[in-house]
Amino acid sequence: MFRREVEVTSTWSLKLALYNHLINGLESVIAEYECGDISIVLPWTHGSQELSELIVCYSKCSEVPYEGFELNNIVKYKLADRYEFRQCYEGLHLDELYSQALDLYLRNVPSYLRSYSIRTALEGIEYMLVVLQNGRAVLLEGERNKVVIPSVKTVASAHTHPKNCIPSPHDIRSLANILLDGGLGASIVSPDCILTIFRSGPFTEDDYLALTSLIKNLKKNPVDELGQLLARGVLGKNLRIMMHY
């Protein structure tokens, strides 16, 4: 489990949660209403930082969208006041939302843990940074060689290793749970490297099977298996895998 919890919620964690709900919401609207084009107009697109109203632009749908599904979480968690569907052709599309979410995540989550990974290398205590669906960010202090993510729905997480970035079977299973709950991804952070697996589309059966296969293959030859995946840059259908040093 974990011994200590520190609140580190900030603008970036609230924004990352917003991106997560926008991505899941737009994907559900596309699936339900068979939309050919859908995008979101965010306040800062027009120079404002106030999250009052979000505009969902749609076109080429089988029927006019009226229900936002996961978009309702944005209002539920007070990440914005409301959203509105309009027939228009502006804003960010899903590929841009995924790209901006990944950039925001990499600039804040793994980098925050870099100094803690040195503590892990020296003392053996692992640390985890978790972003929850309401935008809260929490730093957890675990035990020697172990930190367990709480059983709550998570947008993204990262945890420390004392050396190398080879994921354990437990790390992969924890990532699968995040993705099954609609989250975005996770990282392993050590003093030497940062390994990140982050989705670039809906989490599919192919992605789940690829993670299951990864657990088996890492037990046999972890260095070669990880090297081959990093060379491809893709795991399954919609999972990006990358290493930073």
N, C-alpha and C positions, 0 to 999 in steps of 0.2 A: 504494500500500500504506500502511503506517503506520510511523512512526519510533520510537514509544515506546508502551509498554503499562503501565498502572497498575491494580492490583487495587483495586476499591472495593466488594467483596462486603459485604453487610450483611443484616440481618434482612429488610428489604423486598425484596431481590432473591431471597432464598430463598423468601419467601412468594409472590412473583410467579410463580416457576417452579412452585411447588406449585399455584397457581390454574390455570396453563396445563395441567398434566398432569391435574388434576381435570376441567377442561372437556373436554379431548380424551377422557379416559377415560369420563366419563358419556355423552358423545355416541356413543362406540363401543358401549357397553353397550345404549343405547336402540336403536341400529340392529340389533345382533346379536340381542337378545332381545325386540325389539318391546315395550318397556316403555312403559306409559302414564304412569307417574310415577316419577321417580328424583331423589334428593337426596343430599347429603353432610352428615354431622354432623362439624364440625371441633372440635378440642379447646377453642379459645377461645370457642366457643358456650356452653360450660359453665364458663367462667372460667379454664381451664387454658391455659398457653402451651407445654406439653410436647407435641411431635408424636409420640405413641406410636402409638395406634390410631385409624384413621379408619373411621367407620361409613358404609357406602353403603346408604341406605334405598331399597327398590324396592317397587313394587306394579303390578298389572295387566300382568305380563309373560307372553309366550307360553310361557316356561319359566323355571325358577329360575336366575338368573345365578350362574355359578361362576368365570368368567374375567373379569379386569379390563382386559385389553388394555393401553392406555396408562396405566392406573392402576398397572401394575407399575413404571413409571418412577419413581414416588414412592418406592418401596422401593429401586430400583436406585441412585438418586441420594441416598439417605439423607435424603430430605425428611420421611419418617415411617418408623416401624418396620414397620408392617403396615396392612392394611385388611381389612374384613370386610363381607360382604353380610348384610343383615337385612331382613326384611319389616317396615317401619315407616313412619311418616308424619311425620318431622321433618327438620330440617336445611335447608340452602340448595339451591335449585333452580338450574338453569343460568342463567336470566336474572339471578339475584342474584350468581352467581359472576362472570359477565361484568361486571356493574356494579361489583363490588368490585375486580376485577382492573384495570379502567379507572381507577378512582379511585386505587388504589395506584400504578399506572404514572404518572399525571399528577402526583401529589404528589412523585414521586421522580426519574423519568428525565428528562423535558424540563427541569424546574426545576433539576436539577443542572447542566445544560449552559448555563444562561442566562449565567453569567459568562464561560464559554468562548466564547460567541458574540461577545462584545465583543472578545476576542482575535482571533477570526476576522476581524471587521470591521477591526481595526487592522493585523493582520499577514498576513491571507490564509490562515493555517493552519487547516484544518478539524479538528474533533474529533468523535469518535463514542463513545457509551456503549452497550455491548452487554450484555444479560442472556442467559446461556447456559442450556441445558436443565437443567444441574445446579445452577443458582442462582447461579453465579459472575457477578459484574458487573465489567466491564473497561472502563476509559477508554482510548481509542486516540487518539494524536496522529498526524494524517495529514500531508499535504503542502499546498502552496499550491493552494487551490481543489479539493482532492480528498482523500477518505479512503475506503478500500475495506474493506467488511466481510469478515472472514475467512470461508472456506468451511466453516463449522461451523453446526450447527443452533441456531437462536436463538429465544428466547422473545419478545424485543422489542428494539428499538434506537431510537436518536435520534442525529442528527448536526447539526452547525452549518452555517449559511449566513452570509455576511457581511451580507446584506440581503435582505429579503422572504422569503417562505416558499413560493415557487413551486417545485414539485418538478421535477427534471430527468428525462429518460427513464431514466437510470441509477437514480435514486432510486426510481422506480416499479417497475422490474425487480427491484431489491433487496428492496422490500416484497413483491412477488409471491413471491419465493423464500422469504422468511420465512413467509408464509402457506401456501405449498405444503408446507412442512415442519412445519406444525401450530402455528406461532407466532401471536402475537396482534396485532402491529401495529408502527408506527414513527412517528416525529415528525421534523419539520424545525424547528430552533430558530435564530432570528436575534435581534438586539437589539430588533427591532420586534414579533415575533410568534412563535407556536408553532402549526404545522399538524400535526394528528394524524389518522392513519387507523388505525382499530382495529376488529377484527371483533366482531360481536355474535351470531354464530351460526357454523355450519360454513362453511368457505370453499368456495364453489360455483363451478360453471362460469360462471354469470352474473357473479359477482364478478371472476373472472379476465378475462372478456371486457370488463368495465367498466374494469379497469385498462389493458388493451390499448388500448381506445378513448381513455382519458384521455391516454395518451402521444401519440396522434395529434392530439387536440384541443388539448392544451397547446402544441403546436408552432405552431398556427394563431393562437389568441387566448387566451393563458394567463390573463390577468386576468379576462375574461368567463367563461371555462370554470370557473375556480376559484370565482368568485363565485356562479355558478348551482348548483354542487355544494354549496357551504356553505349556501346558502339552503335546499336540500332536506335537508341533513344526512345524506344516505345516498348511498352509491356501490354500484351493483349491488344485490344482495339483502341481504347481511349485513355490509356494511362501513359503519361510522360515520365521517364526516369532520367535523372541527371545527377552529376557529381560536380561539386565545386571545391576548390582547394584554397 
